Amino acid sequence: MNWEQKIEQLAARARDERPPQVDVACGVLGILSTDRPIPLGVAERLWMWLAAGASAVAVPAAIAAFMLYTRSAQPLSEIAETIAWAAQ
């Protein structure tokens, strides 16, 4: 039996298999109907503080990058204007 036949047999068996009957509606509706929020775990708090710190660092870095770009682009634009003027 080659690998294609094995794959076809597995696919046929998978098509015949039915999913189990699971009723989660009551549990989900019970969680959604509670008025109290679910407390955050340690991992969620860690990721929240990490995201806040990354945002706090990203804003000044973006401002510094923009200022550096505008300062370094001025000499390049002067060179481009000179070349364009000479080409005319």
C-alpha positions as CSV (number, residue, x, y, z in Angstrom):
1,M,0.0,0.0,0.0
2,N,1.5,3.3,-1.0
3,W,1.2,6.6,0.7
4,E,-1.6,7.9,-1.6
5,Q,-3.8,4.9,-0.7
6,K,-3.1,5.5,3.0
7,I,-4.1,9.1,2.7
8,E,-7.3,8.2,0.8
9,Q,-8.2,5.7,3.5
10,L,-7.6,8.2,6.3
11,A,-9.7,10.8,4.4
12,A,-12.5,8.3,4.0
13,R,-12.4,7.4,7.7
14,A,-12.3,11.1,8.6
15,R,-15.4,11.8,6.4
16,D,-17.3,9.0,8.2
17,E,-16.5,10.2,11.7
18,R,-19.0,12.4,13.3
19,P,-18.2,15.2,15.8
20,P,-19.2,14.6,19.5
21,Q,-22.4,16.2,20.8
22,V,-21.4,19.0,23.1
23,D,-23.7,21.6,24.6
24,V,-21.8,24.6,25.9
25,A,-24.5,27.1,25.5
26,C,-25.6,27.1,29.2
27,G,-22.0,27.5,30.5
28,V,-21.2,30.3,28.0
29,L,-24.5,32.1,28.7
30,G,-23.8,31.8,32.5
31,I,-20.4,33.4,32.1
32,L,-21.8,36.2,29.9
33,S,-24.7,37.0,32.2
34,T,-22.5,37.6,35.3
35,D,-22.0,41.2,36.2
36,R,-18.6,40.8,37.7
37,P,-15.6,40.9,35.5
38,I,-13.3,37.9,35.4
39,P,-10.0,38.9,37.1
40,L,-6.9,39.0,35.0
41,G,-4.3,36.3,35.5
42,V,-0.6,36.9,36.0
43,A,0.2,36.3,32.3
44,E,-2.4,38.8,31.1
45,R,-1.1,41.4,33.5
46,L,2.4,40.8,32.3
47,W,1.4,41.2,28.7
48,M,-0.6,44.3,29.5
49,W,2.3,46.0,31.2
50,L,4.7,44.9,28.4
51,A,2.4,46.5,25.8
52,A,2.1,49.7,27.8
53,G,5.9,49.9,28.2
54,A,6.4,49.2,24.5
55,S,3.9,52.0,23.6
56,A,5.6,54.4,25.9
57,V,8.9,53.7,24.2
58,A,7.5,53.7,20.7
59,V,6.1,57.2,20.7
60,P,9.3,59.0,21.6
61,A,11.3,56.7,19.2
62,A,8.9,57.7,16.4
63,I,9.2,61.4,17.1
64,A,13.0,61.1,17.2
65,A,13.1,59.1,13.9
66,F,10.9,61.8,12.3
67,M,13.1,64.6,13.5
68,L,16.3,62.7,12.3
69,Y,14.7,62.1,8.9
70,T,13.7,65.7,8.4
71,R,17.2,66.9,9.4
72,S,19.0,64.4,7.1
73,A,16.6,64.9,4.2
74,Q,17.4,68.6,3.8
75,P,20.9,68.1,2.4
76,L,19.6,65.4,0.1
77,S,16.9,67.7,-1.3
78,E,19.4,70.5,-1.9
79,I,21.6,68.1,-3.9
80,A,18.6,66.9,-5.9
81,E,17.6,70.5,-6.6
82,T,21.1,71.3,-7.8
83,I,21.2,68.3,-10.0
84,A,17.8,69.1,-11.4
85,W,18.8,72.7,-12.1
86,A,22.0,71.5,-13.8
87,A,20.1,69.0,-15.9
88,Q,17.8,71.8,-17.4
